[in-house]
Amino acid sequence: MTTPKSKTKQDSTMTRCTLNAQKEIKALAARLWRAYPTEHRKLGIKRATSRVAVDALIYWAAMAGELNGGKITDKNNIYSAIKNISEEA
């Protein structure tokens, strides 16, 4: 019996990277989860995730002036939302 192929959620993507980058992103995700557990839960995030780690890297690059992209807001960056929830408390 074969299993049906599951559909990918609309808001998820897959990005290829090196094994070293994968390990670093997972480690950063775990550190961010330990640092901001209640903020993650308020946003509906139930475990450490690479989405938060990648958004944190983008946030830090933008704040350092290295990223010439669009404006970082709570609506387009999870880490920014976590920081704002943390600062409100």
Secondary structure, DSSP 8 states (H G I E B T S, - for coil): ---------TT-------HHHHHHHHHHHHHHHHH-HHHHHHTT--S--HHHHHHHHHHHHHHTT---SS---TTT-HHHHHHHHHHH-
